[in-house]
Amino acid sequence: MDTVLDRTEIILWVRRADGRWSDRTAWVVVLDGEAYVRSAFGQRSAWYRQVLRHAEVEVEVAGARLTATLRPAEDPELVRRVSDAYRAKYGLNWLGPVDSMNAPEAAATTMRLTDVGHVAQLPA
């Protein structure tokens, strides 16, 4: 089965305060065996704000939804390395979007994807 570490994009599911799930495609990069995502819209993004309020998170990989946790990456050196990883992975094909993903507002939302666990929901 594919893993988060094997992917170019994942579907990130976040439970809203009203109990409904919202989804979005997220670019994922890997450093030292750990996966990272960030909000292209910085702190304006609803999913990012919900995660900071401890919303439930799932990731969809190869059609299966898996439980997961997102934790802020606060070390400036790590955030810089994640920016470098975004540039290396996506920069040749999507330079403009990579510049947006590496802008200070987006970089400040860098989160480590951890505790990717059991199947939360099988595809229909």
N, CA, C and O of each residue as an XYZ file, in Angstrom:
496
protein
N       0.841     -1.188      0.000
C       0.000      0.000      0.000
C       0.881      1.245      0.000
O       1.917      1.288      0.664
N       0.456      2.253     -0.753
C       1.163      3.533     -0.724
C       1.162      4.079      0.695
O       0.263      3.785      1.483
N       2.169      4.872      1.013
C       2.179      5.571      2.290
C       2.233      7.062      2.018
O       2.458      7.498      0.889
N       2.025      7.828      3.064
C       2.119      9.279      2.954
C       3.487      9.674      2.417
O       3.606     10.631      1.651
N       4.510      8.946      2.814
C       5.876      9.291      2.415
C       6.124      9.078      0.930
O       7.070      9.637      0.374
N       5.285      8.277      0.283
C       5.460      7.979     -1.136
C       4.734      8.969     -2.048
O       4.884      8.886     -3.267
N       3.985      9.863     -1.520
C       3.045     10.666     -2.295
C       3.580     12.048     -2.670
O       4.421     12.622     -1.979
N       3.062     12.559     -3.789
C       3.288     13.947     -4.176
C       2.237     14.828     -3.521
O       2.521     15.934     -3.062
N       1.012     14.305     -3.491
C      -0.109     15.016     -2.869
C      -0.879     14.033     -1.999
O      -0.897     12.829     -2.251
N      -1.509     14.574     -0.978
C      -2.424     13.790     -0.161
C      -3.729     14.568     -0.075
O      -3.780     15.763     -0.366
N      -4.760     13.881      0.322
C      -6.007     14.556      0.655
C      -6.019     14.666      2.169
O      -5.938     13.663      2.878
N      -6.120     15.871      2.645
C      -6.134     16.151      4.070
C      -7.580     16.405      4.476
O      -8.226     17.305      3.940
N      -8.091     15.620      5.417
C      -9.450     15.756      5.935
C      -9.374     16.335      7.341
O      -8.604     15.860      8.176
N     -10.179     17.367      7.599
C     -10.212     18.005      8.912
C     -11.668     18.117      9.348
O     -12.523     18.577      8.590
N     -11.939     17.686     10.592
C     -13.304     17.768     11.102
C     -13.591     19.192     11.573
O     -12.857     19.759     12.383
N     -14.667     19.748     11.049
C     -15.096     21.096     11.433
C     -15.777     21.073     12.799
O     -16.116     20.010     13.320
N     -15.968     22.246     13.361
C     -16.629     22.369     14.662
C     -18.044     21.801     14.634
O     -18.534     21.319     15.655
N     -18.713     21.850     13.466
C     -20.082     21.333     13.369
C     -20.121     19.821     13.138
O     -21.199     19.249     12.971
N     -18.951     19.168     13.127
C     -18.884     17.726     12.976
C     -18.682     17.237     11.550
O     -18.314     16.082     11.339
N     -18.917     18.097     10.573
C     -18.699     17.698      9.181
C     -17.207     17.693      8.881
O     -16.420     18.376      9.537
N     -16.833     16.900      7.867
C     -15.442     16.839      7.419
C     -15.267     17.731      6.196
O     -16.146     17.801      5.337
N     -14.127     18.411      6.125
C     -13.761     19.142      4.912
C     -12.458     18.547      4.401
O     -11.638     18.051      5.174
N     -12.281     18.604      3.086
C     -11.073     18.034      2.505
C     -10.399     19.033      1.591
O     -11.029     19.944      1.053
N      -9.089     18.835      1.429
C      -8.304     19.637      0.499
C      -7.076     18.838      0.105
O      -6.581     18.001      0.859
N      -6.612     19.115     -1.072
C      -5.378     18.506     -1.545
C      -4.213     19.260     -0.920
O      -4.213     20.490     -0.872
N      -3.228     18.519     -0.444
C      -2.056     19.148      0.172
C      -0.793     18.528     -0.408
O      -0.719     17.316     -0.610
N       0.188     19.362     -0.669
C       1.505     18.878     -1.039
C       2.190     18.377      0.225
O       2.069     18.984      1.289
N       2.891     17.295      0.103
C       3.595     16.727      1.243
C       5.070     16.569      0.880
O       5.408     16.127     -0.218
N       5.932     16.934      1.812
C       7.367     16.729      1.640
C       7.878     15.907      2.814
O       7.262     15.871      3.879
N       9.007     15.250      2.606
C       9.562     14.366      3.619
C      10.992     14.785      3.926
O      11.795     15.012      3.022
N      11.293     14.882      5.205
C      12.649     15.144      5.697
C      12.944     14.136      6.789
O      12.170     13.998      7.736
N      14.042     13.438      6.665
C      14.465     12.494      7.693
C      13.343     11.527      8.077
O      13.178     11.192      9.250
N      12.578     11.084      7.080
C      11.526     10.114      7.324
C      10.247     10.666      7.911
O       9.342      9.898      8.237
N      10.145     11.979      8.055
C       8.954     12.626      8.605
C       8.269     13.434      7.508
O       8.936     14.086      6.705
N       6.937     13.390      7.476
C       6.163     14.110      6.467
C       5.724     15.471      7.013
O       5.404     15.614      8.193
N       5.719     16.472      6.113
C       5.325     17.839      6.481
C       4.360     18.398      5.448
O       4.460     18.102      4.257
N       3.424     19.210      5.924
C       2.503     19.946      5.070
C       2.447     21.371      5.598
O       2.862     21.657      6.721
N       1.924     22.254      4.759
C       1.689     23.634      5.209
C       0.530     24.216      4.431
O       0.133     23.699      3.387
N       0.000     25.297      4.958
C      -1.143     25.959      4.340
C      -0.665     26.982      3.312
O       0.091     27.896      3.640
N      -1.103     26.823      2.088
C      -0.735     27.780      1.038
C      -1.267     29.175      1.344
O      -0.723     30.165      0.855
N      -2.322     29.263      2.143
C      -2.936     30.549      2.461
C      -2.572     31.033      3.856
O      -3.200     31.950      4.384
N      -1.562     30.420      4.449
C      -1.108     30.843      5.760
C      -2.177     30.658      6.816
O      -2.997     29.744      6.733
N      -2.162     31.520      7.798
C      -3.081     31.407      8.922
C      -4.512     31.769      8.558
O      -5.415     31.596      9.377
N      -4.738     32.263      7.360
C      -6.103     32.555      6.902
C      -6.876     31.278      6.601
O      -8.105     31.300      6.532
N      -6.180     30.184      6.423
C      -6.813     28.923      6.048
C      -7.627     28.349      7.203
O      -7.136     28.230      8.326
N      -8.881     27.995      6.911
C      -9.761     27.428      7.940
C      -9.216     26.106      8.473
O      -9.273     25.856      9.677
N      -8.685     25.255      7.586
C      -8.217     23.953      8.075
C      -7.075     24.123      9.062
O      -6.997     23.402     10.056
N      -6.190     25.072      8.793
C      -5.051     25.305      9.685
C      -5.536     25.772     11.060
O      -5.073     25.276     12.088
N      -6.459     26.715     11.072
C      -6.995     27.211     12.347
C      -7.711     26.097     13.108
O      -7.610     26.020     14.332
N      -8.432     25.235     12.393
C      -9.130     24.124     13.043
C      -8.135     23.141     13.663
O      -8.352     22.649     14.770
N      -7.063     22.862     12.959
C      -6.050     21.949     13.490
C      -5.430     22.531     14.757
O      -5.179     21.801     15.716
N      -5.184     23.825     14.768
C      -4.623     24.445     15.971
C      -5.572     24.334     17.161
O      -5.142     24.360     18.315
N      -6.871     24.208     16.868
C      -7.870     24.019     17.932
C      -8.111     22.531     18.202
O      -9.114     22.158     18.811
N      -7.189     21.694     17.749
C      -7.195     20.253     18.013
C      -8.309     19.500     17.290
O      -8.868     18.545     17.828
N      -8.628     19.927     16.083
C      -9.605     19.206     15.271
C      -9.048     17.840     14.890
O      -7.834     17.660     14.785
N      -9.945     16.883     14.685
C      -9.530     15.572     14.198
C      -9.003     15.710     12.777
O      -9.498     16.521     11.996
N      -7.996     14.912     12.453
C      -7.362     14.941     11.137
C      -7.273     13.516     10.600
O      -6.990     12.568     11.332
N      -7.523     13.397      9.304
C      -7.295     12.147      8.591
C      -6.593     12.488      7.286
O      -6.721     13.601      6.777
N      -5.860     11.535      6.754
C      -5.236     11.691      5.446
C      -5.738     10.576      4.552
O      -5.942      9.447      4.999
N      -5.934     10.903      3.289
C      -6.357      9.905      2.322
C      -5.170      9.552      1.448
O      -4.562     10.414      0.813
N      -4.853      8.268      1.430
C      -3.731      7.763      0.654
C      -4.222      6.513     -0.070
O      -4.720      5.577      0.555
N      -4.077      6.508     -1.390
C      -4.465      5.351     -2.207
C      -5.893      4.909     -1.924
O      -6.187      3.714     -1.895
N      -6.787      5.888     -1.714
C      -8.195      5.593     -1.530
C      -8.608      5.227     -0.120
O      -9.800      5.049      0.131
N      -7.679      5.107      0.807
C      -8.013      4.800      2.198
C      -7.792      6.033      3.061
O      -6.805      6.750      2.890
N      -8.708      6.277      3.986
C      -8.538      7.373      4.935
C      -7.942      6.830      6.220
O      -8.438      5.864      6.800
N      -6.860      7.479      6.655
C      -6.118      7.050      7.835
C      -6.147      8.146      8.884
O      -6.050      9.328      8.555
N      -6.280      7.761     10.137
C      -6.196      8.740     11.214
C      -4.792      9.324     11.227
O      -3.833      8.661     10.831
N      -4.673     10.557     11.678
C      -3.372     11.228     11.709
C      -3.417     12.391     12.694
O      -4.476     12.779     13.188
N      -2.253     12.924     12.958
C      -2.111     14.100     13.813
C      -1.213     15.092     13.086
O      -0.241     14.701     12.439
N      -1.538     16.365     13.193
C      -0.676     17.434     12.681
C      -0.177     18.238     13.870
O      -0.951     18.664     14.727
N       1.151     18.438     13.900
C       1.768     19.219     14.973
C       2.602     20.339     14.362
O       3.352     20.107     13.415
N       2.475     21.560     14.901
C       3.272     22.674     14.370
C       4.763     22.396     14.460
O       5.255     21.857     15.452
N       5.469     22.772     13.409
C       6.931     22.703     13.381
C       7.432     24.106     13.709
O       7.302     25.023     12.898
N       7.991     24.266     14.872
C       8.332     25.608     15.344
C       9.810     25.959     15.227
O      10.181     27.120     15.398
N      10.651     24.984     14.943
C      12.083     25.230     14.825
C      12.373     25.941     13.502
O      12.104     25.375     12.443
N      12.912     27.162     13.529
C      13.164     27.900     12.286
C      14.059     27.161     11.292
O      13.849     27.264     10.084
N      15.039     26.428     11.777
C      15.920     25.677     10.876
C      15.146     24.566     10.178
O      15.347     24.323      8.988
N      14.270     23.897     10.902
C      13.440     22.855     10.299
C      12.506     23.451      9.256
O      12.347     22.888      8.172
N      11.892     24.574      9.570
C      10.980     25.241      8.623
C      11.748     25.618      7.350
O      11.219     25.471      6.248
N      12.975     26.096      7.487
C      13.806     26.422      6.321
C      14.089     25.179      5.489
O      14.031     25.221      4.260
N      14.396     24.072      6.163
C      14.666     22.815      5.453
C      13.418     22.300      4.736
O      13.512     21.738      3.644
N      12.254     22.492      5.352
C      11.004     22.104      4.691
C      10.809     22.964      3.443
O      10.385     22.456      2.405
N      11.109     24.248      3.532
C      11.020     25.124      2.352
C      11.942     24.629      1.245
O      11.561     24.600      0.075
N      13.149     24.242      1.620
C      14.082     23.693      0.633
C      13.519     22.421     -0.001
O      13.673     22.198     -1.202
N      12.869     21.593      0.811
C      12.287     20.348      0.301
C      11.140     20.640     -0.661
O      10.993     19.948     -1.669
N      10.325     21.653     -0.368
C       9.258     22.049     -1.299
C       9.861     22.499     -2.627
O       9.384     22.117     -3.696
N      10.909     23.313     -2.550
C      11.552     23.817     -3.769
C      12.130     22.662     -4.591
O      11.981     22.625     -5.812
N      12.787     21.724     -3.913
C      13.402     20.592     -4.616
C      12.351     19.666     -5.235
O      12.535     19.172     -6.347
N      11.271     19.437     -4.526
C      10.270     18.474     -4.994
C       9.331     19.042     -6.048
O       8.980     18.349     -7.003
N       8.921     20.298     -5.886
C       7.885     20.871     -6.746
C       8.357     22.023     -7.626
O       7.643     22.428     -8.543
N       9.540     22.552     -7.363
C       9.986     23.783     -7.996
C      10.118     23.761     -9.503
O       9.853     24.771    -10.155
N      10.521     22.639    -10.075
C      10.700     22.599    -11.532
C       9.380     22.698    -12.278
O       9.318     23.296    -13.352
N       8.333     22.122    -11.724
C       7.038     22.107    -12.409
C       6.103     23.230    -11.981
O       5.259     23.659    -12.768
N       6.235     23.706    -10.766
C       5.280     24.683    -10.227
C       6.010     25.796     -9.472
O       5.796     25.975     -8.273
N       6.852     26.527    -10.154
C       7.668     27.544     -9.489
C       6.823     28.599     -8.776
O       7.109     28.930     -7.625
N       5.794     29.133     -9.429
C       4.946     30.144     -8.796
C       4.289     29.643     -7.528
O       4.392     30.294     -6.488
N       3.605     28.489     -7.584
C       3.011     27.958     -6.359
C       4.040     27.633     -5.271
O       3.756     27.789     -4.083
N       5.218     27.187     -5.668
C       6.255     26.901     -4.669
C       6.686     28.199     -3.985
O       6.903     28.220     -2.774
N       6.810     29.269     -4.751
C       7.144     30.557     -4.133
C       6.089     30.946     -3.106
O       6.423     31.457     -2.037
N       4.817     30.708     -3.422
C       3.736     30.997     -2.467
C       3.840     30.104     -1.237
O       3.662     30.568     -0.111
N       4.128     28.821     -1.452
C       4.239     27.876     -0.331
C       5.431     28.190      0.568
O       5.442     27.819      1.741
N       6.433     28.871      0.019
C       7.614     29.198      0.796
C       7.623     30.636      1.308
O       8.569     31.053      1.977
N       6.577     31.391      0.997
C       6.474     32.756      1.523
C       6.353     32.688      3.049
O       5.877     31.688      3.585
N       6.776     33.731      3.744
C       6.768     33.690      5.220
C       5.420     33.306      5.833
O       5.381     32.556      6.808
N       4.321     33.805      5.280
C       3.008     33.492      5.863
C       2.700     31.997      5.780
O       2.199     31.414      6.741
N       2.996     31.375      4.639
C       2.759     29.936      4.493
C       3.778     29.134      5.293
O       3.413     28.162      5.954
N       5.034     29.521      5.245
C       6.075     28.785      5.970
C       5.784     28.730      7.467
O       6.136     27.758      8.135
N       5.149     29.763      7.990
C       4.815     29.812      9.416
C       3.772     28.762      9.804
O       3.564     28.515     10.992
N       3.115     28.143      8.821
C       2.096     27.126      9.101
C       2.616     25.704      8.917
O       1.821     24.766      8.855
N       3.903     25.527      8.831
C       4.480     24.198      8.625
C       4.059     23.263      9.757
O       4.187     23.587     10.938
N       3.552     22.093      9.360
C       3.108     21.107     10.347
C       3.672     19.734     10.007
O       3.738     19.339      8.843
N       4.079     19.015     11.055
C       4.574     17.646     10.897
C       3.392     16.702     11.003
O       2.587     16.796     11.930
N       3.297     15.804     10.056
C       2.239     14.802     10.015
C       2.726     13.577     10.778
O       3.691     12.928     10.375
N       2.054     13.265     11.881
C       2.493     12.169     12.740
C       1.347     11.212     13.008
O       0.202     11.455     12.625
N       1.675     10.143     13.659
C       0.674      9.184     14.138
C      -0.279      8.726     13.044
O      -1.463      8.505     13.298
N       0.240      8.584     11.819
C      -0.608      8.076     10.748
C      -0.912      6.633     11.122
O      -0.022      5.791     11.242
N      -2.208      6.379     11.303
C      -2.572      5.105     11.907
C      -3.488      4.237     11.090
O      -3.303      4.028      9.891
N      -4.468      3.747     11.779
C      -5.354      2.746     11.204
C      -6.315      3.358     10.185
O      -6.477      4.576     10.106
N      -6.932      2.495      9.427
C      -7.896      2.935      8.426
C      -9.091      3.534      9.147
O      -9.736      2.872      9.959
N      -9.380      4.792      8.843
C     -10.506      5.486      9.451
C     -11.793      5.214      8.696
O     -12.862      5.103      9.295
N     -11.689      5.107      7.392
C     -12.867      4.906      6.556
C     -12.426      4.282      5.250
O     -11.530      4.799      4.583
N     -13.040      3.187      4.884
C     -12.717      2.551      3.618
C     -13.443      3.269      2.496
O     -14.542      3.783      2.705
N     -12.854      3.315      1.317
C     -13.519      3.963      0.199
C     -14.822      3.241     -0.147
O     -14.951      2.030      0.032
N     -15.778      4.016     -0.646
C     -17.087      3.443     -1.006
C     -16.987      2.597     -2.251
O     -17.988      2.038     -2.699
